[in-house]
Amino acid sequence: MSKLRLLFVKEGPAAYISNLDLLRTVQRAFPRTELDIKHSQGFHPHPIISIVLPLPVCQSSDCELLDFEVTQDTDGAGLAEKLNGGLPEGLRILDCYPALRPVRELAYLRAEVELDYDRGVPEGAVQALEELFHRQELLIEKRTKRKQLAQVDIAPMIRDIAFAQEENLLRVFVTVQAQNPGLNPQLLEKAIARYLPELTPDFVRVRRRQLLDADGQVFR
């Protein structure tokens, strides 16, 4: 019996696949591997498979992780190639290997956020946003697990942030807390809308680039 971890890309059309549908998609590709996924015990057995840090719908990623168990002993060699043959456009397995590190060691995620401005980036936007995101407090409204609105300070959840200006967009390179609590990089837009409404972008795109541990090293 082996516990394995997939490292995969989720982009393009696949960015619109929900996490539940993603699990089903991977399960349907598993017969290609000739391995049996371990199932839970009880009256309603289900495959032991989980996404390490679920990606919000409409976001892309270079570093998604999925854990699963199989009944055979294997190190995962060759599984990526077999699974890729049964996956839809936008999903691509990069590697499969033993899941040795516990998920609790995952501390940060590094993302690239594109802030699109239809009429061009407003003058002075970079300096204003740099000053904003280095404040000691940044309160936004966020829904809790009970679906209630609450004031949340996201400033402590931002480890580092930098901006690069292009003609009609700003690229934001940001590292945020991944869990307990985690910050969805998409919520940077909410802070801009609250504190600097004149700099609110017309469209926002988010792509995860790396998952990191507490020391800033890549988490695998």
Secondary structure as GFF3:
##gff-version 3
##sequence-region A 1 220
A	DSSP	beta_strand	2	10	.	.	.	ID=ss1
A	DSSP	three_ten_helix	12	16	.	.	.	ID=ss2
A	DSSP	alpha_helix	19	29	.	.	.	ID=ss3
A	DSSP	three_ten_helix	30	33	.	.	.	ID=ss4
A	DSSP	beta_strand	49	51	.	.	.	ID=ss5
A	DSSP	beta_strand	60	70	.	.	.	ID=ss6
A	DSSP	alpha_helix	79	84	.	.	.	ID=ss7
A	DSSP	beta_strand	91	98	.	.	.	ID=ss8
A	DSSP	three_ten_helix	103	105	.	.	.	ID=ss9
A	DSSP	beta_strand	106	116	.	.	.	ID=ss10
A	DSSP	alpha_helix	125	132	.	.	.	ID=ss11
A	DSSP	beta_strand	139	143	.	.	.	ID=ss12
A	DSSP	beta_strand	149	153	.	.	.	ID=ss13
A	DSSP	three_ten_helix	155	157	.	.	.	ID=ss14
A	DSSP	beta_strand	158	165	.	.	.	ID=ss15
A	DSSP	beta_strand	169	177	.	.	.	ID=ss16
A	DSSP	three_ten_helix	185	187	.	.	.	ID=ss17
A	DSSP	alpha_helix	188	195	.	.	.	ID=ss18
A	DSSP	three_ten_helix	197	199	.	.	.	ID=ss19
A	DSSP	beta_strand	203	213	.	.	.	ID=ss20
###
